[in-house]
Structure formats: structure tokens, C-alpha cells
């Protein structure tokens, strides 16, 4: 039981953990380009209101 249950969590953990990290890196890079290309309006309306 222990051996069978170990493989599933192991494969599930690395994948989800890697996915978020990769998505975050791309997300951070994309907003930077959009931020420079366009005002904060499209990036985050909340920031625009504060400014």
C-alpha cells in the first residue's frame, strides 16, 4: 500500500509545484512588457485609481 501510494503523490507534487513556478515566471515577465507597452489601466485598474 505504502509503495503504491507513494508514486502518485510524488508525481503529482513535482508537476503542480513546477507548473505554478513556470506560470509565475511567465506571468511576471508578461506584465512587465504590458506595463511598459500600456498604462497600469490594463495591468491593474486598482493601481490606476490609486495613482
ABEGO torsion letter per residue (X at the ends): XAAAAAAAAAAAAAAAAAAAAAAAAAAAAAAAAAAAABBAAAABAAAAAAX
